Amino acid sequence: MVAIDSNASAGSLTVTGTSVELVDVVKTYSGHAALSGLDLKVEPGEFVALLGPSGCGKTTALRALSGLEGIDSGSIRIGGVDVVDVPVNRRDIGMVFQSYSLFPHMTAQQNVEFGLRMRKVPAQQRRARASEALELVGLGHLSGRYAHELSGGQQQRVALARALVTRPRVLLLDEPLSALDAKVRVQLREEIRRLQQELGITTIFVTHDQEEALAVADRVAVMNAGDIEQIGTPEELYLAPRTPFVADFVGLSNKLGGTLVGGVVTVYGQPLNVLGEAPEDGPVTAYVRPEDVIITTDAGLPATVVSTSFLGSLRRTFVRLADDTVVAVQHDVSDRPEPGQQVALRFKGRPVAVTRQG
């Protein structure tokens, strides 16, 4: 796989980013609310990821923004102008989907030129802009190849070049990497981020993969049941989730029972402050990150090592408490507890999200 030249110039493909707003957008299918009053504002040139489980409404939101889906109510604004009644081909949006959707009878160059041809761009200018777009994504040397002669990653780059060549005000990416193998997916997501920053294009990226969202986006909107649970920087979502859903969905959390009194939850005898607005005092479930748990041989909560896995930059170990609760711990790879080993646990004391039991 040929890497994109990080020194390649965006040239004439550079655009001026524009704002995008979805205001109280409602979309229903057979009485089911796919979007239930969705509000989202994306600043000019910003890269925002819509993250959530299947059926949460993230793709519906993207299709509504593009014009591929009508909405029941609300407003969709691009550059401050309501585009609800504007057809797809006049919204000035570039789209890249999970499926590459390349024309099999056209070369990479011809596929990229297609949108310009539909816009009646003169042939010489069309060829120059398509060549520039292919060079930008590292495929200038493969411009004469057909889709079946390209790898999956190369085909997706052609699709990206085709979306960028028309100089759209907004770029929409709908699960564009999910069909690729892991190594190619990581490489291409980094290249998409670099291109987005270089071109200055407002970008909305839909994914169910939290690692992708956290790695590339300026802000991430976590969606659930047709609305946004929380939007913020990757660091904010991971370190300070405002709802139990976000704490559970973004990253890995141990769900541990505790008792809440006055904004402090006691979990296995250890007090922890609560993130955000605390529910009423009483029994709660606390969401404790694996990296916020320490394995020690000193005093602490007695536990037995169940298993341990080497994950490259860290090790994840599972231990069982006396009440059969299994707790995940992430720690340095140099520490290698053995299954069956008796250890003790302590919490680092970072604030946790909680949800009321019952």
Protein Blocks (a to p, Z undefined) as FASTA:
>chain_A
ZZddfkbcfkjmpccddddddehiacdeehiafbghiacdddehiacdddddehilmmmm
mmmmnopaccfbdcddeehiacklpcfklnopacddfbloiafkbcfklmmmmmmmmnop
afklmmmmmmmmmmmnopmmmmmpcfklpcfklmmmmmmmmmmmnopabdcdehkllmpc
fklmmmmmmmmmmmmmmnopacddddfbfklmmmmpmbdcddeehiafbgcdfklmmmmc
fbfklmmmnocddddddddeehiaceehiacddehjdddeddddddddfklpccdfbdcd
ddddfbdcdehjaccdddddfkopacdddddfklccdehiacddddehiacddddeZZ
